[in-house]
């Protein structure tokens, strides 16, 4: 107990109030001199202007002791069979894309500093699949991670309901396999411009002390967590089930539909109804009835819009290539709605995401073509909508609209140039430079040339999609 709290409680005893009563009433975080209602409490709305600025690069500082870094390494080795920097490991649980373990790394409680303020005992854990596998085994300190601001509130009551300007959780993407460092950011912007809700994103310079002094770990993209704030902000409420599936939808398996909310309600009926409707035999015997039943459970037109955008830009790491990196939300209309996630391996015709995939490799990943002609029934939500003339025609309409109103070379060049200019001083200098084992870039030249690669990709895709639409 701090001296200030002890004095307060003694004073309260003298006035006849019980210590227990008043201790409960003291505001969480009161022992942190940096605590304010606006910055640390859960009594305010998420402040997107502060946390997700679009015209500046924020700075985040994280500190751990040598013992805490050792504990993280021990946890990773126990769960996934590889110690940090063990690049010789080719088998085991960290075998690249699709071969990652099923357990999340442990959280540790660390201080986080932002704009001169400190958030105490913040939950920090590593996250990711191929991005974490490759950077971890390669000994790259620019690791993907997640922050959970009240994860340890049961152990430390002073941080009960602690928030980061209204946000409880935040995800940090290190732009693995992306020499441009902007794909995670701009693809989310592109989806929203096309009318597809996607998480907000912003750039951050990240400094981490691994127990031997603060190190510059380069530019990250901070990504809004879907089940924390994104759904309520963009859909107006978040009461319906939010799922993060690992499913191809060939059949309903409850364990493949991880609930991100409403965990205590043993009800997956909405997801089960969707998968049942998708695979119904009426698809080939009575297409109109099949479509009607599917549309009762799933926002099909919204999905077709997403699909048109996703297949136009090219995405190597989502449904159709891997059975992950998407969310389903039971939106206000009572239908599951598709939400895209994780975009560092998109906007490129090169497997791996437009950079050096390193040890993670591309594996057997294959991006879905604009025609979807190569897709098999192993991916029924792709194959069946492509086989249906009504849905396929609507899909092509969405692709045409996207191509003409959003995905033009002029629009994309402006978006790429703005974001590249914003982060360049912190990637290749002069204000800070990503280098060595604290960056996923193998050279500054790769970052410089990446802008031209992105622009060329847009031109190529415009030509290919225009040909498809004729």
LINZI-V465889 format. One record per residue. N is the residue number from 1. RES is the residue in three letters. SS is DSSP state (A for helix, B for strand, O for the rest). PHI is phi in degrees with one decimal (999 if undefined). NEAR is the number of other ideal C-beta (glycine too) atoms within 8 Angstrom. Layout:
BEGIN
N/RES/SS/PHI/NEAR  N/RES/SS/PHI/NEAR
END
This chain:
BEGIN
1/UNK/O/999/3  2/UNK/O/-73.8/6  3/UNK/A/-57.5/5  4/UNK/A/-64.2/7  5/UNK/A/-69.3/12  6/UNK/A/-61.8/9  7/UNK/A/-63.0/8  8/UNK/A/-61.9/10  9/UNK/A/-67.8/11  10/UNK/A/-62.3/8  11/UNK/A/-63.9/8  12/UNK/A/-68.7/11  13/UNK/A/-61.7/10  14/UNK/A/-65.2/6  15/UNK/O/-95.5/6  16/UNK/O/99.1/4  17/UNK/O/-84.9/8  18/UNK/O/-80.3/7  19/UNK/A/-60.2/9  20/UNK/A/-62.8/6  21/UNK/A/-59.1/8  22/UNK/A/-75.9/12  23/UNK/A/-62.4/9  24/UNK/A/-68.2/6  25/UNK/A/-79.3/5  26/UNK/O/-66.0/8  27/UNK/O/-64.8/6  28/UNK/O/-56.5/13  29/UNK/O/83.3/12  30/UNK/O/-67.5/9  31/UNK/O/-82.3/7  32/UNK/O/-98.4/11  33/UNK/O/-64.7/3  34/UNK/O/-88.3/10  35/UNK/O/-69.4/11  36/UNK/O/-136.9/8  37/UNK/A/-58.8/7  38/UNK/A/-65.9/8  39/UNK/A/-92.0/10  40/UNK/A/-117.4/15  41/UNK/O/-89.6/15  42/UNK/O/-100.1/9  43/UNK/O/-96.3/4  44/UNK/O/-125.4/11  45/UNK/O/-72.0/4  46/UNK/O/-56.4/10  47/UNK/O/-96.2/10  48/UNK/A/-70.1/8  49/UNK/A/-64.1/6  50/UNK/A/-77.0/6  51/UNK/A/-85.7/15  52/UNK/O/-123.7/10  53/UNK/O/-69.0/9  54/UNK/O/-103.0/4  55/UNK/O/-128.3/4  56/UNK/O/-152.8/5  57/UNK/O/-109.7/10  58/UNK/B/-76.0/13  59/UNK/B/-123.8/10  60/UNK/B/-125.8/14  61/UNK/B/-122.5/12  62/UNK/B/-126.8/13  63/UNK/B/-125.0/10  64/UNK/O/-131.9/13  65/UNK/O/-84.2/7  66/UNK/A/-59.9/8  67/UNK/A/-66.7/7  68/UNK/A/-68.8/11  69/UNK/A/-64.4/11  70/UNK/A/-62.7/9  71/UNK/A/-66.1/10  72/UNK/A/-62.0/13  73/UNK/A/-63.2/10  74/UNK/A/-65.6/8  75/UNK/A/-63.7/10  76/UNK/A/-63.6/14  77/UNK/A/-66.9/10  78/UNK/A/-64.5/6  79/UNK/A/-82.2/10  80/UNK/A/-123.8/13  81/UNK/O/80.6/9  82/UNK/O/-134.8/14  83/UNK/O/-87.3/7  84/UNK/O/-60.5/8  85/UNK/O/84.7/7  86/UNK/O/-86.5/8  87/UNK/O/-65.5/8  88/UNK/O/-76.3/4  89/UNK/O/-73.5/10  90/UNK/O/-114.1/4  91/UNK/O/-112.6/5  92/UNK/A/78.4/8  93/UNK/A/-76.7/10  94/UNK/A/-114.6/15  95/UNK/O/-90.9/9  96/UNK/O/93.5/12  97/UNK/O/-56.4/13  98/UNK/O/84.1/9  99/UNK/O/-108.6/8  100/UNK/O/-77.1/13  101/UNK/O/-66.6/7  102/UNK/O/-91.2/3  103/UNK/O/-90.7/5  104/UNK/O/-75.4/5  105/UNK/O/-60.7/11  106/UNK/O/-71.0/8  107/UNK/O/-82.9/10  108/UNK/B/-125.2/11  109/UNK/B/-93.7/11  110/UNK/B/-132.1/11  111/UNK/B/-80.3/10  112/UNK/B/-123.5/13  113/UNK/B/-116.9/11  114/UNK/B/-150.8/11  115/UNK/O/50.8/5  116/UNK/O/81.4/5  117/UNK/B/-107.5/10  118/UNK/B/-114.7/8  119/UNK/B/-109.8/15  120/UNK/B/-88.2/11  121/UNK/B/52.2/11  122/UNK/B/-78.5/14  123/UNK/B/-69.0/14  124/UNK/B/-124.2/14  125/UNK/B/-144.7/12  126/UNK/B/-73.0/12  127/UNK/O/-146.7/10  128/UNK/O/114.9/10  129/UNK/O/-116.7/9  130/UNK/A/-64.4/17  131/UNK/A/-64.4/14  132/UNK/A/-71.0/14  133/UNK/A/-55.8/19  134/UNK/A/-71.5/17  135/UNK/A/-65.1/15  136/UNK/A/-63.5/15  137/UNK/A/-68.7/13  138/UNK/A/-83.8/10  139/UNK/O/74.5/9  140/UNK/O/-93.8/12  141/UNK/O/-78.8/10  142/UNK/O/-82.6/13  143/UNK/O/-97.6/10  144/UNK/O/-71.6/13  145/UNK/B/-150.0/9  146/UNK/B/-128.4/13  147/UNK/B/-115.1/13  148/UNK/B/-132.1/12  149/UNK/O/-77.7/14  150/UNK/O/-123.9/13  151/UNK/O/-55.8/9  152/UNK/O/-105.2/11  153/UNK/O/-66.4/12  154/UNK/O/-68.7/5  155/UNK/O/-84.1/6  156/UNK/O/-130.6/10  157/UNK/A/-55.9/7  158/UNK/A/-65.1/10  159/UNK/A/-106.1/14  160/UNK/O/-56.3/8  161/UNK/O/59.0/8  162/UNK/O/-64.9/17  163/UNK/O/-131.4/13  164/UNK/B/-110.9/15  165/UNK/O/49.3/11  166/UNK/O/94.1/11  167/UNK/B/-102.9/14  168/UNK/O/-89.0/11  169/UNK/B/-132.0/10  170/UNK/B/-145.1/13  171/UNK/B/-112.5/12  172/UNK/B/-119.2/15  173/UNK/B/-102.0/14  174/UNK/O/-89.4/13  175/UNK/O/61.3/16  176/UNK/O/-56.8/16  177/UNK/O/60.5/17  178/UNK/O/-140.5/16  179/UNK/O/-64.1/12  180/UNK/O/-78.2/15  181/UNK/O/65.1/13  182/UNK/O/-119.4/14  183/UNK/A/-60.6/18  184/UNK/A/-56.0/15  185/UNK/A/-73.2/12  186/UNK/A/-74.1/12  187/UNK/A/-67.0/13  188/UNK/A/-61.1/15  189/UNK/A/-62.6/10  190/UNK/A/-64.4/14  191/UNK/A/-57.9/13  192/UNK/A/-64.8/10  193/UNK/A/-62.7/7  194/UNK/O/-90.0/11  195/UNK/O/89.5/5  196/UNK/O/-110.4/11  197/UNK/O/-55.2/9  198/UNK/O/-149.2/10  199/UNK/O/-61.2/10  200/UNK/O/-71.6/10  201/UNK/B/-140.5/12  202/UNK/B/-159.6/12  203/UNK/B/-90.0/13  204/UNK/B/-136.8/13  205/UNK/B/-80.9/14  206/UNK/B/-119.5/15  207/UNK/B/-116.1/12  208/UNK/B/-130.1/12  209/UNK/B/-98.9/12  210/UNK/O/-90.5/9  211/UNK/O/105.9/10  212/UNK/O/-131.8/5  213/UNK/O/107.8/4  214/UNK/B/-67.4/8  215/UNK/B/-123.9/10  216/UNK/B/-83.4/11  217/UNK/B/-101.8/12  218/UNK/B/86.4/16  219/UNK/B/-89.7/14  220/UNK/B/-109.3/15  221/UNK/B/-105.7/15  222/UNK/B/-78.8/16  223/UNK/B/-122.1/13  224/UNK/B/-63.2/14  225/UNK/O/-83.8/14  226/UNK/A/-57.5/14  227/UNK/A/-85.5/11  228/UNK/A/-85.6/10  229/UNK/A/-127.4/11  230/UNK/A/-62.2/14  231/UNK/A/-61.5/13  232/UNK/A/-63.8/9  233/UNK/A/-66.8/9  234/UNK/A/-100.2/7  235/UNK/A/-109.3/12  236/UNK/O/91.0/5  237/UNK/O/-164.7/8  238/UNK/O/-138.6/10  239/UNK/O/-74.7/3  240/UNK/O/-68.9/11  241/UNK/O/-62.6/13  242/UNK/B/-114.7/16  243/UNK/B/-113.4/13  244/UNK/B/-120.6/12  245/UNK/B/-75.0/13  246/UNK/O/-127.4/7  247/UNK/O/-136.3/10  248/UNK/O/-90.5/8  249/UNK/O/75.0/11  250/UNK/O/-69.3/7  251/UNK/O/-156.3/6  252/UNK/O/-88.4/10  253/UNK/O/-126.8/7  254/UNK/A/-54.8/7  255/UNK/A/-64.5/4  256/UNK/A/-87.7/9  257/UNK/B/-118.3/13  258/UNK/B/-69.0/8  259/UNK/B/-82.8/10  260/UNK/O/-103.9/9  261/UNK/O/-151.1/8  262/UNK/O/49.4/8  263/UNK/O/-64.5/5  264/UNK/O/-80.1/4  265/UNK/O/-89.6/5  266/UNK/O/-79.1/4  267/UNK/O/-138.0/7  268/UNK/O/-113.7/11  269/UNK/A/-62.4/6  270/UNK/A/-67.2/13  271/UNK/A/-68.1/14  272/UNK/A/-65.4/10  273/UNK/A/-63.8/10  274/UNK/A/-63.2/14  275/UNK/A/-64.7/12  276/UNK/A/-63.5/9  277/UNK/A/-65.4/13  278/UNK/A/-61.6/12  279/UNK/O/-97.6/10  280/UNK/O/-63.9/10  281/UNK/O/-69.2/5  282/UNK/A/-63.6/10  283/UNK/A/-55.7/11  284/UNK/A/-103.6/5  285/UNK/A/-106.5/5  286/UNK/O/-151.9/6  287/UNK/A/-60.8/10  288/UNK/A/-63.7/6  289/UNK/A/-66.8/8  290/UNK/A/-60.5/13  291/UNK/A/-63.8/12  292/UNK/A/-62.1/8  293/UNK/A/-70.4/11  294/UNK/A/-63.7/13  295/UNK/A/-71.6/10  296/UNK/A/-74.4/8  297/UNK/A/-112.3/11  298/UNK/B/-145.6/11  299/UNK/O/-77.7/12  300/UNK/A/-67.1/11  301/UNK/A/-63.2/7  302/UNK/A/-61.4/10  303/UNK/A/-63.9/13  304/UNK/A/-62.8/13  305/UNK/A/-66.7/13  306/UNK/A/-54.9/12  307/UNK/A/-62.1/12  308/UNK/A/-62.4/14  309/UNK/A/-67.5/16  310/UNK/A/-61.1/12  311/UNK/A/-75.4/13  312/UNK/A/-71.5/13  313/UNK/A/-76.3/12  314/UNK/O/82.1/12  315/UNK/B/-140.2/14  316/UNK/O/-90.5/15  317/UNK/O/-137.5/14  318/UNK/O/-151.0/15  319/UNK/O/-53.3/12  320/UNK/O/111.7/8  321/UNK/O/-116.1/11  322/UNK/O/-135.8/10  323/UNK/O/-89.0/8  324/UNK/O/-156.3/10  325/UNK/O/66.8/9  326/UNK/B/-158.4/12  327/UNK/B/-120.7/13  328/UNK/B/-123.7/15  329/UNK/B/-122.6/15  330/UNK/B/-77.5/11  331/UNK/O/-65.7/11  332/UNK/O/-51.1/7  333/UNK/O/-75.6/5  334/UNK/O/82.4/7  335/UNK/O/-119.6/11  336/UNK/B/-69.2/14  337/UNK/B/-120.1/13  338/UNK/B/-80.0/11  339/UNK/B/-126.6/13  340/UNK/B/-73.9/13  341/UNK/O/-156.1/12  342/UNK/O/71.1/9  343/UNK/O/-120.0/12  344/UNK/O/-68.5/14  345/UNK/O/-106.2/14  346/UNK/B/-123.6/15  347/UNK/O/61.1/12  348/UNK/O/-157.4/13  349/UNK/O/-96.2/6  350/UNK/O/-106.1/6  351/UNK/O/-58.2/9  352/UNK/O/109.3/14  353/UNK/O/99.8/16  354/UNK/O/96.0/15  355/UNK/O/-148.3/15  356/UNK/O/-90.4/9  357/UNK/O/-66.9/13  358/UNK/A/60.2/10  359/UNK/A/-70.0/10  360/UNK/A/-70.2/13  361/UNK/O/63.4/11  362/UNK/O/-99.3/9  363/UNK/O/56.3/8  364/UNK/O/-99.8/5  365/UNK/O/-65.8/11  366/UNK/O/-146.9/8  367/UNK/O/-70.0/11  368/UNK/O/-77.3/12  369/UNK/O/-75.3/8  370/UNK/O/-66.3/9  371/UNK/O/-83.2/7  372/UNK/O/62.5/11  373/UNK/O/-66.7/6  374/UNK/O/-85.5/8  375/UNK/O/-73.7/10  376/UNK/O/-99.3/6  377/UNK/A/-71.0/7  378/UNK/A/-64.8/7  379/UNK/A/-122.5/12  380/UNK/A/-61.2/12  381/UNK/A/-70.1/10  382/UNK/A/-90.2/13  383/UNK/A/-63.2/13  384/UNK/A/-73.9/11  385/UNK/A/-72.1/14  386/UNK/A/-71.3/13  387/UNK/A/-76.3/7  388/UNK/O/-86.0/12  389/UNK/A/-59.4/5  390/UNK/A/-65.9/8  391/UNK/A/-69.0/12  392/UNK/A/-66.7/11  393/UNK/A/-65.1/8  394/UNK/A/-67.8/10  395/UNK/A/-56.8/13  396/UNK/A/-67.7/11  397/UNK/A/-63.0/8  398/UNK/A/-64.0/13  399/UNK/A/-62.7/15  400/UNK/A/-63.8/9  401/UNK/A/-62.1/9  402/UNK/A/-61.8/14  403/UNK/A/-64.6/14  404/UNK/A/-85.9/6  405/UNK/A/-109.7/6  406/UNK/O/-121.1/10  407/UNK/O/-88.7/14  408/UNK/O/-89.8/10  409/UNK/A/-55.9/9  410/UNK/A/-64.9/6  411/UNK/A/-62.5/9  412/UNK/A/-69.1/13  413/UNK/A/-60.2/10  414/UNK/A/-64.6/8  415/UNK/A/-65.5/11  416/UNK/A/-64.4/14  417/UNK/A/-64.9/9  418/UNK/A/-60.0/8  419/UNK/A/-75.3/12  420/UNK/A/-64.9/12  421/UNK/A/-63.2/7  422/UNK/A/-64.8/10  423/UNK/A/-96.5/13  424/UNK/A/-51.3/9  425/UNK/A/-61.2/9  426/UNK/A/-107.3/11  427/UNK/A/-107.4/15  428/UNK/B/-116.6/9  429/UNK/O/96.9/7  430/UNK/O/-90.2/3  431/UNK/O/-76.2/5  432/UNK/O/-164.0/10  433/UNK/B/-135.9/8  434/UNK/O/-74.2/14  435/UNK/O/-156.0/5  436/UNK/A/53.2/4  437/UNK/A/-77.6/6  438/UNK/A/-106.9/12  439/UNK/O/-151.3/11  440/UNK/O/-91.1/14  441/UNK/O/-79.9/13  442/UNK/O/-85.3/4  443/UNK/O/-164.5/6  444/UNK/A/-63.8/9  445/UNK/A/-61.2/6  446/UNK/A/-64.5/12  447/UNK/A/-66.7/15  448/UNK/A/-62.7/8  449/UNK/A/-78.5/9  450/UNK/A/-64.7/15  451/UNK/A/-61.4/11  452/UNK/A/-64.9/7  453/UNK/A/-64.6/12  454/UNK/A/-62.9/15  455/UNK/A/-62.7/12  456/UNK/A/-65.9/8  457/UNK/A/-61.1/12  458/UNK/A/-63.4/12  459/UNK/A/-61.7/9  460/UNK/A/-61.8/9  461/UNK/A/-67.8/12  462/UNK/A/-60.1/12  463/UNK/A/-67.1/8  464/UNK/A/-68.3/9  465/UNK/A/-71.7/12  466/UNK/A/-60.8/9  467/UNK/A/-63.6/7  468/UNK/A/-61.8/10  469/UNK/A/-78.7/9  470/UNK/O/-70.5/4
END
